[in-house]
Amino acid sequence: MKKILTVTLILALSFSAFAQEEEKEIKKGWSFGLLPTATYSVDNGFQAGAFGDVYYYGDGSTYPDPLHKISWEGSYFTHSHRMRLYLAYDSKYLIPNMRVNASVTYMTDPLYSMWGFNGAAATQNYDVWGNREIYVPLTKDNVNYYGMSREMLRILANFQGRITDNLNWAAGVNFWNWILGPMKDVGVEVDGNKQYYNTDATLYNFLSRNGVISEEEKDGSMALELNAGVVYDTRDIEAAPNRGIWAEAYLNGNVLDQRYLKACAYFRQYISIPVPIPAGNPVFAYRLAWQHTILGETPLAMIQNNPLLVQRNMISEGFGSSNTIRGLRENRVLAEGMAWANTELRIKLVKFTVAKQYFYIAVNPFFDAGIITKPYKADALARIADNEGKIYDPAFNLLTGTTDPIYDASKVKTLVYSGGAGLKIAMNQNFIVSADFAKCFTEGMDAGLWIGIGINYQF
């Protein structure tokens, strides 16, 4: 397996405007967080852009919760040519006794990696992933067996209202428009000549030709998801709780095109540990989560989606990467049902004040694990599998020089688990810059030294 090299440079700039004098460590007025980034990874190449949050605390009576929060992000990746634009609004005070969470997201992904379905059942081979040095026989093209393209527009609005103390109803509507297709490779200059990926020898095309990906979904689809459920919340601080419970149970279904209905349940608890550290008590935090399609089948465009009632990050995609099981490639596990757990110890090392802004630095060692509860497209895959549940692609074997299958149904229920640690820098207990480092311990799922950089704790 190819060794993964990731070099990350973060430049952080935080400032406040219209802020009033502090009174008993209460923040007032406006606060801005800005994070310009310059990163490099074998996934996407160099990243250029910025993201951040804008908070308004008013007279400070709701601090550390803001009256209004606006989040934004814009970035571009030079290797994958991925572009992401995001704008979100969140408030518990815009409408009395109701929380409003709304956002607009646009993303283009011309070299998106689709690893196959059902986690460890799908073969992961880095030799034929984004490789400009391995050529397709009898051509002058390069290899990216896992490549495809996608383009997404998402508009969502979610609402919560009070039922009793700490118990809220929740409902929302999410509109999606997806365009899918083969890779859109613009090529790279090598010694004065352009090199292109072969856009035909891909897993996406193999599954499309063999009917696993249907004609109705291979070019994309639209979805209008409606969700409804309940939320129980006793957290003392939303961005980084010291104590409390945050639990959700809801249904999420699509009423357009290929219809489906998912059941989702999340239970998160934050336990303060009475250890006398000047910066604050450590917190043990854990999340138990379950997402399962109970009616219909999810189309290819939506299978990676991780429905949430409140968006904490720009993209809520699972399973793998920063939102669910750290240490995996993004969307490495595509399944109709998944149960997973995250545990971590959050330790504040030091706290300080700069320019009337309150900061702390923390670390968070963690352990993640998950398992598939319902495989994706099991019947369609079984139709092209042999008697042992294995699927072979001659193009894959030719490229790799192996006789390995691209899919093995016996590995669907393989436990996926990983561990690692993170570093957090928080301003005013709300704007949190996050860097997590993880390693997956499941055979065939290893992503090398995985690094995830963004904002907020994972949960």
N, C-alpha and C positions, 0 to 999 in steps of 0.2 A: 504494500500500500504506500502510496506516495506520501512523503512527509509534508505536513502542512506548515507553511511559514506565514505568520501573520504579524505585521508591524503596524502598530497603532499609535497615532499622535493625536492628543486631545488638547485643544486650547480653549480654556473656559474663561468667560467674561461675564460677571454678574454685576448689576447695578440697580439703583432704586431712584425713582422720580416721584416727586410730589409726596414724599414720605414725611411724616411729622415726627416730632421728638418722641422717643420711646418712653413709655410709662409702664413700669413694672414688667418689662420684657414683652410688651404688647405691640404688635406691628400694626401700623395704620397706613391708609392711603394706598398708593400703587407700588407694586414691586415687579421687577422684570428679571427674567432669567434668559440669557442668550448663550448658546453653545455652538461656536463654529467648529467644524470637524474636518480632519484630514486623516483618513485611514487607508490601510492597504490590506487586502486579504486575497487568497487564491479564489475565493468565492466570486467576488465582484470587482476586484482591482481597487484603484484609488477612489475614494469618496470625497466629494466636495459639496458643501452645503452648510446648513445651520438648522437648529431646532431650539425650541424653548417654550417658556410659559409666561403669561402675563397674569398677575393676580391683583385684585382690588379688595382691600380689607375694610374700606370705609373708616368708621371711627374706631375700629379694632375690637368691637364687642363680640365678633364671631371668631377672632383669632384663636388657634392657628388655621381654622377653616376660612377660606376667602369667601367674600360675597359673590364674586364672579371670577372665573378662570378661563382664559383663552390659551389654547395650545396650538402650536404650529410647527411645521417641518417642511423643508425643501432640500432635496439632495439628488445627486447624480453620481453614477458609478462608471468609471472609465472603461473597465474590462467588460462587464456585462451590459453596459449602456442602460442600466436600470435608472428610471427617473421616478421620484416620489414627491407628491405634493399633498399637504394635509393641513386642514384648519378645523379646530374643534372648540366647542363652548360647553362649559359645565357650571351649573349653579343650583343651589338649594334655595335661593332667595329671589329669583326672577319672578316666579309665581308663588304666592303664599302657600305653604304646606305642600309644595310639589318640587321635585328635583327634575331639572331639564338637562339632558345630555345630547348634543347634536354635533355632527361633523360631516365634512365633505373630503373625500380622498380620491386622488387620481394617480394611477401608477402605470407605467409601461415597463415591460420586462421582456426584451427581445431574445435573451439567452437564458430564460428561466430553466432551472433544473427540475425535471420530473423523474424521481428515482424509482417509480413503480408503486405498487399497492401492497398494503398490509405489512409494512415494517420489515422485519428480518426475513420475511418470505421473499422479498425482492432482493436480487443480487446487487451488491454495491461494489463497483470496480472503478477505481480512480484512474486507471490507465486509459480508459476510454471516456473520460469526463473532462471536457474543456481542454483537451490536449492538442496543442499546435505542433507537436513533434512526431505524432503517430499518424501515418497516412492511410487512407482507405485504399486497398489494393486496386490497381489498374486506373487510379485517378490521381490527381494532385491535391485532393482535398484533405483537410485535417479532421480529427475525430472529436465529436461531442455526442456520444450515444444517448446521454440523458437530457439533451437540449430540446426545447420547444419555446414558443413565444406566448405571451399573454398581455392583455391590456385591460385595465379595470377602472370603472367609475363607481364609487359607492357614496350614497347619501343616506344618512341615518338620523333618526330622532327617537330618543327613549325618554320615558317619563316614570317618575315614582311619586306615590302619594301615601299619606299616613293612614294606617288602619288603627293601630294602637301604638303605645310607646315601643319604639325600636322595631316595629313591624310595619312594612310598607307593601303596598301593591306595586306592580311594575308592568309596564306595557310599552311596546315600541313598534316602529316600522323601519325596515331597512331595504333600500333599493340598490340593486347591483346590475351592472351591465358588463359582461365579459366578452372579449374577443380572443379566441385561442387559435393556434396554428403552428406550423413548423417554425424553426428558428429563423430569425431575421438578422443574419450575420452581415455586418458591413465590412468585415475583413480587417486585417492588420498588416502594416507594412513590415516586411522582412527582407533585408538586403535589396531594397528597391522594388520588390514585388509584393503584391497583395496575397495573403493567405486567407482562405475561407474554410469554414467548417462544411462538412458534408451534411446537408439538411435532409437527406433521405434515410441514411443508416442511423435511425434513432429508435428508441423505445416507444416514443409517442406514435410514430408512423407504424411500427410493428403492431401495436395494440389496436390502432385504428384499422389497419388492413385486415386484421383477424376478428373484428367485430366486438372486441372487449370494450373499446371506446366506440360508442354508437355514432351513426351519421348525424343524429339530432344534437349531439353534445360536442363533437370534435372541433367545431368552429366557434364554440362559445354559447352563451345563453344569458338570459335575463332572469332575475329573481326578485320577487317582492316578498320579503320575509316579515311575518307578523309574530311577535312574541308577547307572552303574558305569564306572570307568575308572582311570587312573593319574595321579599328580601327582609332578612333579619339582621340588624346591625347595631352592635353596642360598642364599636370602636371609639376610643378617646380621640384619636387623630386619624384622619383618613389616609394621608400620604404614607405615613410610617407609624402604625399604631404601637402603643406600649402595652395595651391590654384590650380585651374584648373579643367578640365573635362577629364574623361577617359571613352570612350564609344566604344562598339563593337556590330557588327551585322554580323552573319555568319550562314552558313549551315554546318551540321555535319552528315555524313552518313556512314553506314557500307556496304561494297561491298562483304563480305563473309557470308556464312551460312544464318542466318535469317537477311534479309536486312531491313533497316529502314532509315529514313531521319528526322533529327531534325532541327528546327529553334531556334536560340538562340539570345537574345538581352540583353545587359547590359548597364546601364547608371549610372555613378558614378560622383559625383561632390564634390569638396573640397572648402569650403568657409572660408577664414580667418576672424576672428572676432576681430575688433580693440580694444582689452582690454589690457591695459599696464601691462602685466605680464613679469618680467625680463627674464624668460626662453623662452618666445616666445608667440605669439598670439594663443589663442585657435582656433581650427579648427572644424567647423561643417561639417561632412561627411555623405553622404547618397548614397545608391545604390538601383536602381530599376532593377529587373531582371526577365527574362521570358525565359523558356525553354519548347519546345512543339514538340512532335513527329507528323509530318505532313504526313508521308507515312510509311506504314508497322507497325510492332510491335516489340518493343525492347525485346530481350531475357532476361531471369532472370539474367544471369551473368552480364548484362550491365545496368540494369534498375537503379541502384544506381549511375551510373556515371554522373558527372556534367562536360560536355565538356568545356574546357577552351583553349584559344589561347596561354596564357602565364601562366605556372604553378607557383603559389606562395607557394604551400605546397606540401608535398610528395604525398598525396592522395587527389584527387579532387572528393570526393564523397558527395552527398547530400542525402536527405534533412534532416537536423538535424545535430547536432554536430557543429564543428568549422567553416565549410565552408559556411553554409547557415543560418539556423535558430538555434541560440544557445539556450540551455536549453532543447533540445530533445536528446534522445538516438541516436547513430549514425545510419544513414540510416532508421530512424523511418518512414519517409514518402516516399513510393515508388510509383511513378505515371508517366504516359506518358507526363504529362504537369503540370507545376508549375509556379506560379508567386509569387515573394516575394520582400520584402523591408527590408533594414537594415539602421538604422539611429544611429549616435553616435556623441558625443561631445568629442573631443580629447584635453585634457588640460595638457600642460607641467608644471610640478610642480617646477622642479629645473634642472639646467644643470651644469656640472662640467667637469674637465679634470683630468685624471689619466694616468700616464706614456705616455703622449702625445696622449692619446686616448680621443675622445670627447664623453661624455655621457649625456643623459637626462633621467629623470623619468617622466612618464605621466600616467594619468588615463583617462578612456573612458567609461562613462555611455552610455548605448545603449538600443535600442528597436528594436525588429525584428518581422516581421509578414509575413505570406504566405498563399496561398490558391491553391488547386488543380484545374487546368484548363482542364485536361483530365485524367480520371481514367485509371488505369492499369488493363488489363484483365477483363474488365467489362462484356463482353459476357460470358466468361468462368465461371466467378463467378456467374452470373445470372442463369446459367444452373443448379447449385447445390443449389441455394437459394430457400427459400420458397416464398410465395406470397407477403411477406413484405420486401423482399430483404435481409433476414437474413440467415446466414449459421451456422449450429451447428455441433460440433465435439463431439461425445459421450466420446472420451478419454479426451478431455479438461474438459467436465462437470464432469467426474469421478474424475479427478485430483483435480479440484477446489471445488467440492461439490456445484456447482452452476448450474443454467439453462441458463447461459449467452450464447449468440451467439459469435462465433469467428469473425463474420463479419456482419456489418450493413450498407447496401448501402445508407441509408438515411443520413449518416454522412460524406459522401465523400467530400462535399463542406464546411465542418466545417473550420472556420478561425483558423489558428494556430498562436499564438502570445506569445512573451516572452520578458523579460527585465532583465537587469543586469548591471554589470560594470566590467571593466578590469584594469589591471596594466601592464604598459609597461616599459622596461628598454632598451634603445637604445644606441648602440656604433657606432660612426661615421655616424649617420643618416641612416645606412643601416642594421646592424645586430640588430634585435629587438627581445628581449625575451618577450613573451606574456603570460599572465594568465588572463582568462576571467571567470567570475562567473555569472550564469544566472538561471532564474526560468521561466518555462513555465506555462502560465495561462489558457491553453485550457484543459477542462475536458477530462480525459482519456489519456492525452499525457504527464503528469507531469513526469519529471525525477528526482524529488527532487532537491537538490542543485547541479546543473551541473557545473563542472569545466573543462575548456579546457586549456591545456598548450602546447605551441609550439613556433613558431617564426612568426614574421610579424603581421601587422594588418590584419584583415579579408579581407579587400578590399582597 
